[in-house]
Amino acid sequence: MTSSNSSEDLFPALESLSRLIVPHIKTAIFVALVLNQFTIFPDFNVILSQISSPLILIIALYFGGIWTLPNGRESTSTLSWKLLLGPFFDFKTISSRVGTYFKVGSLMSLAYYLTLYYDLPFPFQPWVQYMFVGIATAVSAAAYLFAPISKIYGPLRFCYLEHAQTYWLVVNWWSLTAVVPFFSPTLLPVFGFCLISVTVGTWVHIYFAYREKVRTIAWTVSENAARAKAAAEEARDFGSMAKKYDEQMVNAAAEARRDAVIANSVRLTDFFDCASRAWSALAEATAPAEDAVAQAQRVIASAIICEETEKVDDKQKAENERLATYFRQSAETAHERARETVALLRAAQASVRGSENAARQDEVSRRHAEHTAENASNVAKSVSDTVASIQDAERRAAWAGGAAARRAEEAVTMATNGEIEEAKKAVAASESAFQAAEESAKIVREGMEAAQRGLQEWLQSSRHGV
């Protein structure tokens, strides 16, 4: 059977038991001191003294408002097993936590008080005993002042800051037993026995709890600092890559602009344009040459007709034949020359058409170079703006990495000094720092990817053409 009152740690169980004991321990001691002044229970005189000073002390504390009677625990409407067995589980938790150390303290206490019970002499002379006590005191003081903080000062401050409320709650009823030695000196050994045992057990428990807290905080902040440092380095690498992409894009834009300027300057095709305008004038000579060919063909036909006509006499016939032959030969020569001229003119026209086509292609190339240069300028500006926008994120990542490292050092120092709550605040700050570093690294990575994507898209568009 389990109970919600059972605690996993020592101090919650102590608090629960203290709340249970406080109302009854005060009442029991107060009633016992009052009854001690009367002879109602004569057997108690064996244990209880008849000194009236304890009663006077308690009355003074009571009327002075320092010690008041309890109001009792809050009543509950129902009584459950959880309420009945809660103290048992709390006591079980306490015994399991400090039982071993309680036994060690008990042995130490018994070894000391047995000598008092039976008047056993110490094995050393009194001055040796005093010297031993002095040396022990000096060593304790030196250990507190000069020992490593994690050995004495840290655990003590941790105990004070973390469990002061529990101690005050426990002391609220435990300190009442300090009245018992005034009431009955024979109970002094029991009081000392319990005090030493609980002190030893509690100290060991506190020390191990302190070490566990320090170890946990140190591991957590070291992990946060490592992650923040990795994020800062990642942001720096991404920022460097983005700057390289920006530089490459700027160089590409400069080269594209230079190509556009060269393309729009005077080139050989411009002279082709001038020559084409000159050669176009030959088109006007092509038609007359073709007319000359036609006329030569008509002359040849006339010469042939002249040769075939009847001759009046032999002399006239010979003259006509000579003239016809001359006309025909001249016409054939003119016809041949005209055909050659026409062929040359047509070849010239073909060259002119080729030059015009080259000029049109060059104009398209110029427009493409201008468009490529304009696109490169726009992409370069976009990449530069992107790189400029991630510089703040890169600086934030570097700052967050350093802040996480500083918070880690502060957390470890505070935890070593026993200031666990302050150390937890430093741990939370280190977590915020490494989260900020990771967010900044993510922004830088996205900016680098955007710059890379812009450069690649421009390269693909310039390679495929527009």
Secondary structure, 3 states (H helix, E strand, C coil): CCCCCCCCCHHHHHHHHHHHHHHHHHHHHHHHHHHHCCCCCHHHHHCCCCCCHHHHHHHHHHHCCCCCCCCCCCCCCCCCHHHHHHHHHHHHHHHHHHHHHHHHHHHHHHHHHHHHHCCCCCCCCHHHHHHHHHHHHHHHHHHHHHCCCCCCHHHHHHHHHHHHHHHHHHHHHHHHHHHHHHHCHHHHHHHHHHHHHHHHHHHHHHHHHHHHHHHHHHHHHHHHHHHHHHHHHHHHHHHHHHHHHHHHHHHHHHHHHHHHHHHCCCCHHHHHHHHHHHHHCHHHHHHHHHHHHHHHHHHHHHHHHHHHCCCCCHHHHHHHHHHHHHHHHHHHHHHHHHHHHHHHHHHHHHHHHHHHHHHHHHHHHHHHHHHHHHHHHHHHHHHHHHHHHHHHHHHHHHHHHHHHHHHHHHHHHHHHCCCHHHHHHHHHHHHHHHHHHHHHHHHHHHHHHHHHHHHHHHHHHHHHCC
